Amino acid sequence: MMVLQIALDLRVAFHERRGIPRYVQNFAKTILGMEINGFDIFFLIPTHHKKEAEEILSLRENSNIVFLEEKTIWHWEQFLLPKWCKEEKIELLHMFTNRGPVFNRGVADVHVVHDTIAIHEGIKEKGLFKGISGILYNFFTIKLSAKTSSHLITVSNFSKETILKELRVPPSKVSVVYNGVDPMFFNPPELEIEKLNLPKKSFLFHLGSYEPRKNTLRVLQAYSGLKEETRRDFPLVIAGLSQKAKEKFCPIIQELGIEKDVVVLPFISDEDLAGLYHNCLAFVWPSCWEGFGLPVLEAMAAGAPVLTSNATSLPEISGGCALLVDPFKVGEIKEGIIRLISDYTLREKMREKGKAWAQQFTWENTVKKTIEIWKEVLGS
């Protein structure tokens, strides 16, 4: 049997564990645990991430791990990877970060384009490509490499529509492959309430962010519109805020007069996150824009009723199992929260339907469908 040489770019896997890094880690861990016939898969990792790679991926001795010296993002993506792939006779390079080499030197390449938000944002990393230069690098390399790539994978039908519109590639060049849900979320560990200093009562849960599109401000405004006794009985717990985000939102919490009813958590592990999903009365996450929206499925897997947005990918990903609201209307978010608080029957129905829906999304399926795309690209 002919063995095909595939290289996976894992550079971004060891950054902050959310969004794309979360996707890459789950994909890599899953494929490392599978028996893949007909492929020799190489995992390309910057040398300075060697320790994290060993810890996070639990690397096997027989894994094809290649550590390369990263100088800049441009050097890594546009020079080092194409050069190494050509020298090592790699047949396909798989990229996870919305973009890839503009000149692929005769090596087939598949890019995962999670959404088109990145076209308009800078690279959120320290160093050379932060700020305006990062925006320009993202803008041009995403657009140019989409046209020169062998194939694009995206994570929802909504994202495919926006890719076709903004990147102007033919529909046949873009395949939809959904994300998976880590099995741990279906059986979350016991939540350590005292360790996290959580209220010993039913609580609402929100995964926050500094980014305006994640809608933390409107969630706070909607929560502040609840009656005082309702807030007292159902505190709002917020996780996921960076130090920069805390400096932004803590004064707003004070101004809204809800500081006694809002708990802002420090950094939490995935195990804590799963426990928060499992124990909350409802997960409130009306994001304004998502390419996929993995927290919705993770919350459903853990048994949480979910309030989310009626915009972008979220109706598709929630599958009719969440309460949908207009993310731009504070009053609608507030009414949604009130409805979930007051309707026990609705919550239980949502828990049951949501868990069943989330079970369809596995990382094994993601990997298997990706491998089928590799085969099509390589004509095998």
PyMOL commands that set and color helices and strands:
alter all, ss='L'
color gray80, all
select helices_A, chain A and resi 11-14+20-32+47-57+73-87+117-120+132-148+157-167+171-173+183-186+212-214+216-224+228-233+243-255+270-279+294-301+314-318+330-342+344-358+363-378
alter helices_A, ss='H'
color red, helices_A
select strands_A, chain A and resi 4-9+39-46+64-68+92-95+108-112+151-154+174-176+204-207+236-239+262-264+282-285+306-309+323-325
alter strands_A, ss='S'
color yellow, strands_A
deselect
rebuild
show_as cartoon
